[in-house]
Amino acid sequence: MSSPSTAPDKETLKLLLPLRYDGKTVIECDRFLSQLRIYWLVNTSLTTIELKVQVALSLLDGDTHAWATPYFSQLASVQMGVQGVTTPFRNKAAFTAAFKARFGNLNNEAVAQVELAKLCADKSVREKRTAAEFSALFKGPADRSGYGDLELRNKYLSSIPSRVYRKIELETFTTWQEAEKRATEVEQILDISRARRPEVKDVVGHVVQGYRHFECPNCKDKPYTKRADTWAMVALGSTQVATSAPAPSPSASISAASAKSEQSELADLMAQVKLMREELEHYRVMKEEGF
C-alpha cells in the first residue's frame, strides 16, 4: 500500500503562494487564477471557502484591492457570526467566475494604457531608438489609450531621445503629433549635420575634410548656409590655378609681367584661404547653436 501523502511544509507553501495581482492585464489575471487553484489544492489547512477566498483577496493590489474591500468586510461579518450575513461566494467556482468577470475582460483602453506605460518607462533603449522609431511604437497604444492631448504630449516628450528633446524642450506643443513632427525635423537636421561631405583636394593634393551642405530652415540667407558650395568653388579654383597655369619655357626669362602674375595668383590663393577660414568659423558658430 502506498503511504498517505503528507501536507507540504511552510517553506513549500510559501513558494507556491501566487504572485500578487494588480488588475492591469488579462494575461496576469489568468496566471493568478491558475496559481491560486494550485495553492488551494495543496494547502490542506484551507478547509472552508471563506479561508480560501480570504487568502485570494489578501494577494490583491491596486484596482483589485479596491474591488476586494467589500468582500473582506462581508467575510469578517460571517466569521463573527453576524446574523443575516452570508458568505459572498458559495464555492471556488463562484469566486473564479466573479473574479474573471471583473478582471478577465479588460477593455482595449486599459490594455493600451499599460502598453504605453511600459513603452515610456523603458529608459534602457531610449537613446538607441530614433524619434521616428519611437513614434511608430507610440502611435498605436496612444490612439487607443483614451488619454487627453496634454497627457499624451507629456508622455511622448519624456521618452524621445535626449539629444532631440534638448533642442525642443522650450518649444510649445498642443498635441503629441505636433511634438512628433518637430522632433522628426530636428532629428533630420542633427543627422545631416553629422554626416561627412565628400573629400575635396586642395592645390597640393591634400584632402580637405568638411561637412555636407544643408540649409537651416530658419536662416537660409545667412552666409554659412552656402559654405559647402563656397568650399567647392575654392577647391575648384585652386585646382584650376595649379593645372591651367602655362608651363614656362626653360629658355625664356622671367619677365616683370609674369612675376606680377605670380604675385596676383598668390594673393588670390591667400584670399581663398582666408575665405575658407571664415567659412570654418561660420560652421563652428552654427555647431554651437545646435544646428
N, C-alpha and C positions, 0 to 999 in steps of 0.2 A: 504494500500500500504506500502511496506517496504521502510524504509528511505535509501537514497543513501549512499553507503559506503564512508567513509572518508579516505583521504590519511594518511598513517602512519606518526607519528611524527619522528623527527630526532633521538631520542633515539632508537626507534624501528628499523629504517633503519640501525642504527649503529650496532645493534645486529644481523641483518640479512645479514650484509656485509660478503661475502665469505672469508674464510681463505686464506691467501696468499699461492701461489703455486710456487715451485722452479724447477719443471720439473723432479723430482727424480724418482717417481714411477707412474705406471699406475693407481693404486687404488686412489692415491691422485688427479690424473688428472680427473677421473670420479667424484670424490667428489666435486672438484672445479667447474666443469661444472654444476652439479646438483644445487649447492648453487647459482651459477650465474644465472641460469634460474629463480629461485625463486626471487632473488633480482631484476632482470629485470621486473618481473611481478608486484611486489608490489611497486616499486619506479616509480610512475607515472610521475615524473619530467623528466625521461629519454625518451624524446619524439622522438628522432631520433636514427637511427642505429649508427651514429657517436658517440653520447653520450654514448650509451650502450657499444660500443667497447672500448671507451676511459676509462670507469670505469674498464672494464675487464683487459685491458692492465696495468692499474695502480696497479693491485694486483699481478703482476708477479715479481719473483726474480730469481737470478741465470741464468741458461740457458734460461729460458723462457723470462727473461727480454731482453737478447740479441736478441732473436727471435722477440720480440715486438718492438724494437727500430725503424726499418724502417717504421713500420705501424704508430708509433707515428708521425714521420716526415710527412708521407702522410696525416694523419688526420689533422695535423696543416696546411698543404698547402690547404686542402679542406676548412677548416674554414676561412682561409684568402682569399679565392676566387681566388686562383692562377689558371690561365686559363689552361685548358687541364688536370688538375689533378682530378681524380675521387676517390670516397670513396673505400677503399680497400676491403670492404665486402658489398654486396648488402643487406643482411639481417642477422638475428641471426643464421639461419641455415648455411649460408656460413661461418660465423666466427667459429661456432662449428665444422664444418667439417674440416676446415683448422687447427684448434687447435688440434683436435683428430688425424689428420694425422701426426702431428709433435710429439705430446707427449703421444698419446694413444696407441702407439705400440712400446714401448721401448724394445730394444733387450735384450737378456739374459745377455749380458756382463754388461750393465748398471745396471740391477737389481741385479746382483751378487755383483757389487761394492758397492751398497747401503747396501746389506745384510752384507757384510764384514765390512763396516764402523760401522754399528750398533753393530755387534758382538764384535769388538775390542774396541768400546767406552764404553761398559757396564762394568765399573770397579767394580760395586757393587757385582758381582758374580765371580770376577777374582780369589779371594782366596778360593772360595767354590768349584770351579772345579779343577779336576786333569788335568795335562798336556795332558793325554790321552783323556780325555773327551773334552777338548778344541780342540785338533787336529781333532777329529771326526767332530766337528761342523765347523771347519775352512776349511777342505778339499774341500767340495762341492763348496761353493762360490769362493774359491781361484782358483780352476780349471777352473771356467767359467768367472773369472773377467777380464782376459786379462792383468793383471799386470805382470811385469817382476819379475825375481827371487829376485833381490835386494829389491824391494818394498814389496813383499810378506814375505821375510825373516824378514824385519824390523817390519812389522805388527804382525807377529807371535811372535817374541821375546818380543815385548812390551805388549803382552796380556796374556802370560802364568803366572802361579802362581809365586809370587815374590821369594818364598823360592827356587824354581827351577832356576829361572833366575839368582839369585845371584851367583849360582855355575857355570854358563856357560857364564856369560856376557863378560868375557875376551877371550873366545874362538872365532875362526873364522869359519863362515859357508858360503857356496856359495848359497845354496838354503834353503827354509824353511823346506823341507823334511829332510835335514841333521840336522838342528836345532831340528826338532821334534824327530828324532831318539835319539839324545844325551839327550834331555830333558827327554824322557821316561826312558833312562838308569839311569840318575841321580835321577829321582823320585823314581825308584825302590830301589836304594841304600839308599835313605833317609827313605823310608818306612821300609826297613828291619832293619836299624839301630835303629829305634824307637820301633821295636817290642820286647816284653819281651820274654826272653828264659824261658824254663820250670824251676820250682823250684827244687833246689838241697839242700839236708840237709847235715849239717856238722856232725862231730863226736858226738856232744852232742844233735843232733836233731833239731838245729836251722835252719830255712830256709835261704839259701843263694840266694839273688836276683842277677840276671845277665841279659845278653842280648843274643839273639840267635846268633849263629855263622854265619858269612858270610865272604867272601873273597873279598877284594878290587881288582878289575881287574888290577890295576896299581902297586900293591905291594903284590903279592901273597907270596913272600918269606920272608916278614917281620914277626918277631915273633908274633906280636899281632894278625895276621890273624888266628892264631891257639889257641886263648885264650880260646874259649869255650871248645875245646877238652881238653885243659890242666886243666881247672876248673873241668871238669867231672872226669878226672883221679885223681885229688887231692881229690875230694869228695869221689870217689870210694875207693881210697887207704886209706883215713881216716876212712871210714866205715869198711873196712876190718880190719884195725888195732884194731878198737873198738870191732868188733864182733868175730874175729878169734883168739884173744889172749886167751890162755888156762886159765881157772879159777884155781887159785892155791888151793891146798888142805888146808883146815883150819888148819890141824895139822902139815903141812910142814913148815919148817922155810925158811925164805927168804935167799937164798944163794947169794954169791957175783956175780955169773953168771947171776941170774935173775935180780939183781939190775942193772948190766951193760946193760942187755937187755932193761930194762925200760928206762934207760938213752938214749939208742940208739933210741928207739921209740919216746921219747920226742924230741930228736934232729931232727928226721925225720919230726915230726909234725911242729916244728918251721921252718924247711926249706920249708915245704909246704905252711905255712902261708906267708913266705917271697915271695915265687913264686906267690901266689895269689895277693899280694900287687903289685908286678911288673906287673902282667897282668892288674890289675886295672889302674895302671899308663899308660900302653900302651893304654888302652881304652880311658883314659882321653885325651891323646895326639891325638889319632885318631879323637875323637869327636871335638877337637879344629880345626883340619884340615878340618873338614866339611864332613867327610865320614859317 
